[in-house]
Amino acid sequence: MKYMFVILGAIITAGSLCIEPIRAECGYAACPVTDPSKLNIHLIAHSHDDVGWMKTVDEYYDRYVRKIITNVVKELEKDPARRFTHVEIYYFHRWWRTQTDERRYVVRKLVSEGRLVFANGGWTVNDEGSAHYNNIIDQMTLGLKFLNDTFGACAHPKASWQIDPFGASLEMPSLYAQMGFDGHVCNRGPDPGEYIWHVSPDLNTRIFTTILHSHYSAPNGYNFEDGHSRISHRNVHAKTEKFINNARNWNNDYGNTNHVLVTMGDDFKYRTANNWFENMDKMINEAKANYPDVNLFYSSPDCYVKEVNGLNRTFDDRNVDYLSYWVGYYSNRPALKYQDRLANNILQAGKQLSVLARLDPSKTTAYLDEARNEVAILTHHDAITGTSPQATAVDYSSRLQSGYVAAKQVIRRAYSYLKSNNSEKPVIVTDVYCDSLNIINCTLTETADRVAVTTYNPIARPVTHYLRVPVTDGVYRVFDSTGVEVAAKSLLPVSDAVRLLPERKGSLGTHELVFNARLPALGFITYFIEKQNNTENDQLMDELSIEMKGKSFTLQVDGTTGALQTITLNGRKHRLNQSYKWYKSMQSKSGREDSGSYQFCPDGNARDYRQQKLISKHTLSAVHELNQQFADYIHQTVRTYEDRDYIEFDWTVGPIPMADKIGKEIVTRFESDLQTDGVFYTDSNGRQTIRRKYNPNIKGCTNSVITANWFPIYSHVFVKDENRGVQMTLLNDRTQGGSSLMNGQIELMVHRRLHNTGRGGNFKIDEPGVDGKGLVVRGRHYLYFQPIADSPKLMRSLSQSLFMGPIVSFSRYSTVADYSQKFVTSFTAIGDSLPESVHLLTLEQWSEREVLVRFEHMYETADNHELSKPVGFNLQKVLKTLSIEKVVEMNLAANELLSETKRLEWRSKHTTISYDMSDGGNDVNDMIIKLTPQQIRTFIITTNSTYNEEAKCTYSWVNASQTTIPGNAYIAGYDIDKTALTICRHKHNGDLIAGRAHKVVGCVLTSGGSEVTIKRSHEFEVLVANDVEWVPRHGTDPVPTGALVVGNKGRPNTDTYID
């Protein structure tokens, strides 16, 4: 559920207290003393608190996490030797917001003394098999910034804690290394052991990695949550002996380092924190008394890493990922995965535009914080993965929508300045953001004869993009921002499959108006559409044989079935087929794992559908479309553009039928005549490319070779024929599972609907859709069939454009001249062009005068392309609209100066060279930024720009009665009969309670679940306010900073707000 809170644009602070300063050693200096002559057993007290899973985020916090953190802090206060490791910063931030200054002082002291330790430090423990690197960096930055701002350097984590994701990617540890982490703690996927993980050949990022011995729970028999395993004076010796013997075995397994990490916790443990610490205390005391060769003590992941590093041992090396633990979730809940991409897209645009429009942070922070929070939550390993029950998935979707709405508010405000011909004075902007463009639905464009289309490009280089606007049949003219008519445009009918979607009920749109827009770098442009009275017919393609032209190829299609047959490239014809197939899900066989919410377990090879049908075909103004049907619930439009090198596949799949009670997993398969020797390439979290080779000798679930060769495709997958010099590349618009199971072939799973729950969770992947009949999913794939030498540039450029797509809005207008007189129609924030290989990854307000900026080199050395070379550019000349005073370089997480980010050195059998954390050899204050392949550089820029002045909220509480409510009282809403409602408050039974008021009923409050009415001559207070803003918040998330307090229960931390 989404709530809106009133924001005053001012920071509310608690009353000041006389609290003594905290002085203590922290970090590695605060680690407990170990003894090299003994077996050192590191007890890691922790609770794994999923940010949503079997229950929603709010339910977990309210039922469990709030109690866990509160009780842990109480127990840590009792004994300075006790330690606890907290991980999920979303929950800690939420808890922190409700604490008194006295409790905050206690917690700060615990942190400064190394007793309350933070591992990982991200907003969540993000997934690695579905999450994109952009989202991962942002969610880590969000959590680490909170820790840094709240506790300073003492809260900097030095060890990761990726203990619950369902596999391990190569990019994740590479990001940790660039953030300054010294150790990486994993659980699922990798083989047990400790090693140096080489995770990026371009950056030489390497990190010490330790795999948990036996999951992240306490050893069997030592779960102290409910008291059943408690230690008494009768069993303390036996329990301690068993515990120590287990640790001795683990020490032997890991090379007799005399240091053993033992996790003491599990999911949502330590609600009874006293049980855990009291029982562990008993074992520690018993070990001290009777085991002279053992040092059993409270520790933390970073202290364990430090001690192992101090041994100066030489470790084995590894350089592969581990992503075959579970593979079904790669394609779970495809609509949610797509919604996550959209929400992140608009969040990035909102952050950029708030900087470019010089918006006052006091007016925008609450909105952007809401969007950041919700997008970060979706990186959680039970969120973006879709591995949660339907109710939780719906809650995640609602959260994304709340963040999406919040970010749109920032864009609207930014446009009010950037589209104004007087940049100091805002204009009223009426742009509409049609949120259903993916199903070709927009009421404004379908009903207006004149539509202004404003498109913002969040990429810091110019791009050309085909805009597709839902309209009705007719003849249309399109004009660019200067009023020049766009000659090339196409009016193409909406396919029957899309037109009949239940979500489009009531839509008038029958066609799409398609035209090529030239979008300025990091800027916007407005195009104008005018509808004429007459109609126009498109051209039909040839009946027997269809040729669809692209910029560099010709696609041959069967004129009867619509099946792709061949593609001609540089005069040479290649076989190219595309089809949909389905895997029958393994289910209900004794002793065998089912396909379920986590795993993909096919019952044999993919099955064919009946012969596909050609439904319709159209061509107009160099745009070619072909509508196909593969089954009653699978439809597709194939498109080519004569100025593009790719083929576009626009698919609609669902609802998958379940009357036969058979789970079905749908794939799209592309087959060619390329000879690839079983080799294919996939991306890692949308970034570096991993070479893979189909292995017929390895088995996954149900002994399936398919499962064992199945991998996540976050952005792209390709195969190439080295002898012919041709590469087939497929790009997607969300993470999907896929593989190359035969030479020259690629397949991706687009949808799945299952009858059984499978292992890992007692819930089905059986989404009901809007009408309860099953989920219908739409998406797009883009196929390049090009020379190998040209493919890296095409692939990386389009990949960024898909991830950071244009933000399109619409408004009505009378004439182009009138609109242009009122509004700016073209804007770019970029001066000198960025090198083509460089991507502006981050641009956002960091503090009042500081801006966070990240640039990345998109290419890899292995691309063997001209764009793979090191590059440089002038920062000030590129970001021309920012007046830069100072530049400091940070580590990737932006929580520490790069010059102060020092990592532990490790020895391995093959190399001793670590990732170079230096600044690349140049003084950034000369404004020259240099980048090598795959490098990301992070900067905090101080500007001397002033914010655009906006009216500040003013308010007062005015005494009133039923008959004397002032005329200028703030109207917060309307009753069902459209009576204006104002905000009132009154003291009732000792509580100051807010309610609604108008002259008919007086002031209506709710107390104890019942309505209380204050009327006639009895007085209450009414809110009088100007320039009030309503900011979205989801569920019971903390209210925004600066929210208006309207009441309380007469005790600390009982403030109430308007929602």
Summary of the structure (lengths in Angstrom):
residues: 1059
radius of gyration: 30.1
end to end distance: 11.6
largest distance: 96.1
contacts: 3780
relative contact order: 0.12
helix: 24%
strand: 33%
